[in-house]
Amino acid sequence: MRSSLSRNIINIPGSRFKRKIVVIESDDWGSIRMPSRDEYTRFVKRGMNLTDSDYNRLDTLESNKDLIALFEVLQGFRDATGRNPVLTANMVVGNPDFQKIRESEFSEYHFELVTETLKRYSGRDQVESLWRQGDDAGIFHPQFHGREHVNVVRWMEALQKRSKEIMFTFDHETTFSGDGDYNFMEVLDYNTPDDMLKMKESLDEGMNLFEGLFGFRSKSFIPPCYTWNSEVEETLFAGGVRYLQGIVMQLLPTGSFGNYKKRYHYLGKRNSFGQYYIIRNSFFEPSFTTSYDPVGECLNRINIAFKWNKPAVISSHRINYMGSLEERNRQNNLQMLSELLKKIQKQWPEVEFMSSDELGDLIAAKKEGI
């Protein structure tokens, strides 16, 4: 009962559209996790219990096979306007440069472009071109998620302590802490507000690198782990970001990891810079969920959104479509994605698929009378 009530409540305020719109937002593209199945085996032999560590058990840099299989599913459907479903692929443009960090004796952070990371991973030689092909085909639209998906300040602090566990994970080119499922992923969290200067510089550099990689500025941004101080919104605005993806709740850093203040948003809410918030109200995350029916759960949330004349904004992270570490993860979840899309079209034949920035443009046009 409480769950049903909360699912309705988040859809009450904000922008409404009579059109049946579906947006799929997918985070973490371009970021490293567990490099390979062999490396995973080494971690297990080390005595690390990764059974419940989804990111380290299933997630890795996307491969040629991952993208080709995903694209095949997306191209199998068309909406009422003739468009394929489009995945808004929220991407990082870099990853830690492990060699240079080591050469600095862990005193300096360095990163490499994601295109360099791809060269060091087997089976990824077509990934960069596939990103572009997917965007050209209207099924895979890159947007900005950060320069890298690691909290540089906290990770470097951990590395400088040089514990045996963190050195082991570093030697095997991961940002895994060695503890539980923690991977230093909360990029915009801070120890002190002074850390924000480096974070703003990282965002500014990342947005420029994104444009260099894809040939356009990203109009939307999703803060990693839904955690950010609103001060960074000005930096994002200056870089061309007009729409902020997220969930109903923003986690505000306090300087103490895990202790956050909360700020609530709704679809179409506007901040002081004129940026609009896009709120996820549906979830298709079979790699995370313990639900026996991820498709049914997602359809239920979509149904609630549509009843309130809201777009269905679906969260579906990259991990759900990765198969290099466990092929069944990709196979099973793509089969469920296909089932989800099929049932969406059957239940709402008038459905329209669009990307996050397109939805943002629609919200802005309605709000501003364009």
C-alpha positions as CSV (number, residue, x, y, z in Angstrom):
1,M,0.0,0.0,0.0
2,R,2.8,2.5,1.0
3,S,4.7,1.6,-2.1
4,S,1.7,2.2,-4.4
5,L,1.0,5.5,-2.7
6,S,4.6,6.7,-3.1
7,R,4.6,5.7,-6.8
8,N,1.5,7.9,-7.3
9,I,2.8,10.8,-5.2
10,I,6.0,11.4,-7.2
11,N,3.8,11.7,-10.3
12,I,1.4,14.4,-8.9
13,P,3.4,17.6,-9.3
14,G,5.0,19.0,-12.4
15,S,4.7,19.0,-16.1
16,R,2.0,16.9,-17.7
17,F,1.5,15.6,-21.3
18,K,-1.5,13.7,-22.7
19,R,0.9,12.0,-25.1
20,K,2.2,8.6,-24.0
21,I,6.0,9.2,-23.9
22,V,8.7,6.7,-22.9
23,V,12.2,7.7,-22.1
24,I,14.9,5.2,-21.2
25,E,17.9,6.6,-19.2
26,S,20.9,4.4,-18.9
27,D,24.0,5.4,-16.8
28,D,27.7,4.4,-16.6
29,W,28.6,3.9,-20.3
30,G,32.3,4.2,-20.9
31,S,33.3,3.6,-17.3
32,I,35.5,0.7,-16.1
33,R,34.5,-1.9,-13.5
34,M,35.8,-5.5,-13.4
35,P,38.1,-5.8,-16.4
36,S,37.5,-9.4,-17.2
37,R,36.3,-12.8,-16.0
38,D,39.9,-13.8,-15.3
39,E,40.4,-10.8,-13.1
40,Y,37.1,-11.6,-11.3
41,T,38.5,-15.1,-10.6
42,R,41.6,-13.5,-9.1
43,F,39.5,-11.4,-6.8
44,V,37.6,-14.4,-5.6
45,K,40.8,-16.4,-5.0
46,R,42.0,-13.5,-3.0
47,G,39.2,-14.3,-0.6
48,M,36.9,-11.4,-1.6
49,N,33.2,-12.2,-1.4
50,L,31.7,-10.7,-4.5
51,T,28.5,-12.7,-4.5
52,D,26.4,-9.7,-3.6
53,S,28.6,-7.2,-5.3
54,D,26.6,-6.6,-8.5
55,Y,28.9,-4.0,-10.0
56,N,32.0,-6.2,-9.6
57,R,30.3,-9.4,-10.5
58,L,28.5,-8.3,-13.7
59,D,29.6,-4.8,-14.8
60,T,32.5,-4.0,-17.1
61,L,33.4,-1.7,-20.0
62,E,30.9,-2.4,-22.8
63,S,32.1,-4.6,-25.6
64,N,31.3,-4.9,-29.3
65,K,29.0,-7.9,-28.6
66,D,27.1,-6.0,-25.9
67,L,26.3,-3.1,-28.1
68,I,25.5,-5.1,-31.2
69,A,23.1,-7.3,-29.2
70,L,21.4,-4.3,-27.5
71,F,21.0,-2.5,-30.8
72,E,19.4,-5.5,-32.4
73,V,16.7,-5.5,-29.7
74,L,16.1,-1.7,-30.0
75,Q,15.8,-1.9,-33.8
76,G,13.2,-4.5,-33.5
77,F,10.5,-2.0,-32.4
78,R,9.0,1.2,-33.7
79,D,6.5,3.5,-32.0
80,A,3.5,5.2,-33.4
81,T,5.6,7.8,-35.2
82,G,8.0,5.2,-36.7
83,R,10.8,5.7,-34.3
84,N,12.8,3.0,-32.6
85,P,13.2,3.0,-28.8
86,V,16.2,5.2,-27.9
87,L,18.5,4.6,-25.0
88,T,19.8,7.9,-23.5
89,A,23.3,6.6,-22.8
90,N,24.8,8.7,-20.0
91,M,28.5,8.5,-20.5
92,V,31.8,9.2,-18.9
93,V,34.6,10.3,-21.2
94,G,37.6,9.1,-19.2
95,N,38.9,6.6,-16.7
96,P,41.9,6.5,-14.3
97,D,45.3,6.3,-15.8
98,F,46.7,3.6,-13.5
99,Q,50.2,3.7,-14.9
100,K,50.7,7.5,-14.5
101,I,49.1,7.4,-11.0
102,R,51.6,4.7,-10.0
103,E,54.5,6.7,-11.5
104,S,53.5,9.7,-9.4
105,E,53.8,7.4,-6.4
106,F,50.1,8.0,-5.8
107,S,50.6,11.7,-5.2
108,E,48.8,12.8,-8.4
109,Y,45.6,11.8,-10.1
110,H,45.7,11.2,-13.9
111,F,43.0,10.1,-16.3
112,E,43.0,8.8,-19.8
113,L,40.3,9.3,-22.5
114,V,37.8,6.5,-22.7
115,T,39.0,5.9,-26.3
116,E,42.4,5.0,-24.9
117,T,40.8,2.6,-22.3
118,L,39.0,0.8,-25.1
119,K,42.3,0.1,-26.8
120,R,43.5,-1.9,-23.8
121,Y,40.4,-4.1,-23.6
122,S,39.9,-7.0,-26.0
123,G,36.7,-7.1,-28.0
124,R,36.2,-3.3,-27.8
125,D,37.8,-2.3,-31.1
126,Q,34.4,-1.3,-32.6
127,V,32.8,0.3,-29.6
128,E,33.6,3.9,-30.4
129,S,32.2,3.5,-34.0
130,L,29.2,1.7,-32.6
131,W,28.4,4.6,-30.2
132,R,28.2,6.9,-33.2
133,Q,26.3,4.4,-35.4
134,G,23.8,4.0,-32.6
135,D,23.3,7.7,-32.3
136,D,22.9,8.1,-36.1
137,A,20.3,5.4,-36.0
138,G,18.4,7.1,-33.2
139,I,18.7,4.2,-30.8
140,F,21.7,5.1,-28.6
141,H,22.0,8.8,-27.7
142,P,25.1,9.8,-25.6
143,Q,24.7,12.4,-22.8
144,F,27.1,13.5,-20.1
145,H,27.6,11.6,-16.9
146,G,31.0,12.9,-15.8
147,R,34.7,13.0,-16.7
148,E,35.1,9.7,-14.9
149,H,33.0,7.6,-12.6
150,V,35.2,7.8,-9.5
151,N,35.4,10.1,-6.5
152,V,39.0,11.3,-7.2
153,V,39.5,12.8,-3.8
154,R,38.4,9.8,-1.7
155,W,40.0,7.2,-4.0
156,M,43.4,9.0,-4.0
157,E,43.2,9.3,-0.2
158,A,42.6,5.5,0.0
159,L,45.5,4.8,-2.4
160,Q,47.9,6.9,-0.4
161,K,47.2,4.8,2.7
162,R,48.4,1.8,0.6
163,S,46.5,-1.0,2.4
164,K,47.0,-4.4,1.0
165,E,43.4,-4.6,-0.3
166,I,43.4,-1.3,-2.1
167,M,46.8,-2.0,-3.6
168,F,45.5,-5.3,-4.9
169,T,42.4,-3.8,-6.5
170,F,44.6,-1.0,-8.0
171,D,47.1,-3.5,-9.4
172,H,44.3,-5.1,-11.2
173,E,43.0,-1.8,-12.6
174,T,39.8,-1.4,-10.8
175,T,38.5,1.3,-8.4
176,F,37.0,-1.3,-6.1
177,S,37.6,-0.5,-2.5
178,G,37.9,-4.2,-1.6
179,D,35.0,-3.8,0.8
180,G,31.5,-4.9,0.1
181,D,30.2,-3.3,-3.1
182,Y,31.9,0.1,-2.7
183,N,33.7,1.5,-5.8
184,F,34.1,5.2,-4.9
185,M,31.4,6.1,-7.4
186,E,29.8,9.1,-5.8
187,V,31.8,11.6,-8.0
188,L,30.3,14.9,-6.6
189,D,30.3,14.0,-2.9
190,Y,32.9,15.8,-0.9
191,N,34.9,15.8,2.4
192,T,34.9,19.6,2.6
193,P,33.3,22.2,0.3
194,D,36.8,23.1,-0.9
195,D,36.7,19.8,-2.8
196,M,34.1,21.3,-5.1
197,L,36.6,23.5,-7.0
198,K,38.3,20.3,-8.4
199,M,34.9,18.8,-9.1
200,K,33.7,21.8,-11.0
201,E,37.0,21.8,-13.0
202,S,36.4,18.1,-13.7
203,L,32.9,18.8,-15.0
204,D,34.0,21.6,-17.2
205,E,36.8,19.5,-18.7
206,G,34.5,16.6,-19.1
207,M,31.9,18.5,-21.0
208,N,34.5,19.8,-23.4
209,L,35.9,16.3,-23.9
210,F,32.4,15.0,-24.5
211,E,31.9,17.6,-27.3
212,G,35.3,16.6,-28.8
213,L,34.3,12.9,-28.7
214,F,30.7,13.2,-30.1
215,G,30.7,16.5,-31.9
216,F,27.9,18.1,-29.9
217,R,27.4,19.6,-26.4
218,S,25.4,17.5,-24.0
219,K,22.1,19.2,-23.1
220,S,21.5,16.9,-20.1
221,F,23.5,15.6,-17.2
222,I,22.9,12.9,-14.6
223,P,24.8,13.3,-11.3
224,P,26.5,10.0,-10.3
225,C,24.7,8.3,-7.4
226,Y,22.1,11.2,-7.5
227,T,24.5,13.0,-5.2
228,W,25.5,16.7,-5.8
229,N,25.7,20.1,-4.3
230,S,23.5,22.5,-6.2
231,E,26.5,24.9,-6.7
232,V,27.8,22.7,-9.5
233,E,24.6,23.4,-11.5
234,E,26.1,26.8,-12.5
235,T,29.1,25.1,-13.9
236,L,26.9,22.7,-15.8
237,F,24.8,25.5,-17.1
238,A,27.9,27.4,-18.4
239,G,28.8,24.2,-20.2
240,G,25.5,23.9,-22.0
241,V,23.5,21.6,-19.8
242,R,19.9,22.6,-19.7
243,Y,18.3,19.5,-18.1
244,L,19.2,17.6,-15.0
245,Q,18.3,13.9,-14.9
246,G,17.7,12.2,-11.5
247,I,15.2,10.7,-9.2
248,V,12.7,12.5,-7.0
249,M,15.4,13.0,-4.3
250,Q,18.7,14.9,-4.5
251,L,21.3,13.8,-2.0
252,L,23.2,16.8,-0.7
253,P,26.7,16.2,0.5
254,T,27.5,17.2,4.1
255,G,31.2,16.3,4.2
256,S,30.4,13.0,5.9
257,F,30.1,10.0,3.6
258,G,26.7,8.3,3.7
259,N,25.1,11.2,5.6
260,Y,23.2,13.4,3.3
261,K,20.6,16.1,3.4
262,K,17.7,15.6,1.0
263,R,16.1,18.0,-1.5
264,Y,13.0,16.9,-3.5
265,H,12.4,17.7,-7.2
266,Y,9.6,17.0,-9.6
267,L,9.3,16.8,-13.4
268,G,9.7,20.2,-15.0
269,K,10.9,22.0,-11.8
270,R,13.1,24.9,-12.7
271,N,16.2,26.0,-10.8
272,S,17.7,29.5,-10.6
273,F,19.7,29.0,-13.8
274,G,16.7,28.0,-15.8
275,Q,17.6,24.3,-15.9
276,Y,14.7,21.8,-15.7
277,Y,14.7,18.6,-13.7
278,I,13.8,15.3,-15.4
279,I,12.6,12.8,-12.8
280,R,12.8,9.0,-13.2
281,N,9.5,7.4,-12.2
282,S,10.0,3.9,-13.6
283,F,12.8,1.3,-13.2
284,F,14.0,-1.6,-15.3
285,E,17.0,-2.9,-13.4
286,P,16.9,-6.7,-13.5
287,S,20.6,-7.0,-12.6
288,F,19.9,-5.3,-9.3
289,T,16.4,-6.3,-8.4
290,T,15.3,-9.2,-6.3
291,S,11.8,-8.9,-7.9
292,Y,10.6,-12.0,-9.6
293,D,9.0,-9.9,-12.3
294,P,11.1,-6.9,-13.4
295,V,9.0,-6.4,-16.5
296,G,5.7,-6.4,-14.6
297,E,7.1,-4.0,-11.9
298,C,8.2,-1.6,-14.6
299,L,4.9,-1.8,-16.5
300,N,3.0,-1.0,-13.3
301,R,5.1,2.1,-12.8
302,I,4.6,3.2,-16.4
303,N,0.9,2.7,-16.0
304,I,0.8,5.0,-12.9
305,A,2.8,7.6,-14.8
306,F,0.5,7.6,-17.7
307,K,-2.6,7.8,-15.5
308,W,-1.1,11.1,-14.2
309,N,-0.4,12.2,-17.7
310,K,3.3,12.0,-17.1
311,P,6.1,10.7,-19.4
312,A,7.4,7.3,-18.2
313,V,11.1,8.0,-17.5
314,I,12.7,4.6,-17.1
315,S,16.0,4.0,-15.2
316,S,18.0,1.1,-16.7
317,H,21.8,1.1,-16.0
318,R,24.4,-0.3,-18.3
319,I,25.1,-3.2,-16.0
320,N,21.8,-4.8,-17.2
321,Y,23.2,-5.3,-20.8
322,M,26.8,-6.4,-20.1
323,G,27.7,-10.0,-20.9
324,S,31.5,-10.2,-20.9
325,L,31.6,-11.3,-17.2
326,E,28.4,-13.4,-17.3
327,E,26.8,-13.9,-20.7
328,R,23.5,-14.9,-19.2
329,N,23.2,-11.5,-17.7
330,R,23.1,-9.9,-21.1
331,Q,21.0,-12.6,-22.7
332,N,18.3,-12.8,-20.0
333,N,18.0,-9.1,-19.6
334,L,17.8,-8.3,-23.3
335,Q,15.1,-10.9,-23.5
336,M,13.2,-9.1,-20.8
337,L,13.8,-5.8,-22.4
338,S,12.3,-7.1,-25.6
339,E,9.3,-8.4,-23.6
340,L,8.9,-5.0,-21.9
341,L,8.9,-3.1,-25.1
342,K,6.5,-5.5,-26.7
343,K,4.1,-5.1,-23.8
344,I,4.4,-1.4,-23.8
345,Q,3.4,-1.2,-27.4
346,K,0.6,-3.6,-27.0
347,Q,-0.9,-1.8,-24.0
348,W,-0.3,1.7,-25.3
349,P,-0.1,1.5,-29.2
350,E,0.1,5.3,-29.3
351,V,3.4,5.4,-27.3
352,E,6.3,7.7,-28.4
353,F,9.9,7.0,-27.7
354,M,12.3,9.9,-27.1
355,S,15.6,10.8,-25.5
356,S,16.0,12.7,-22.3
357,D,17.1,16.0,-23.9
358,E,14.2,15.7,-26.3
359,L,11.8,15.4,-23.4
360,G,13.6,18.4,-21.8
361,D,13.0,20.4,-24.9
362,L,9.4,19.5,-24.8
363,I,9.1,20.6,-21.1
364,A,11.0,23.8,-21.8
365,A,8.7,24.6,-24.8
366,K,5.6,24.1,-22.8
367,K,6.9,26.1,-19.8
368,E,8.3,29.0,-21.8
369,G,5.5,29.1,-24.4
370,I,7.9,28.5,-27.3
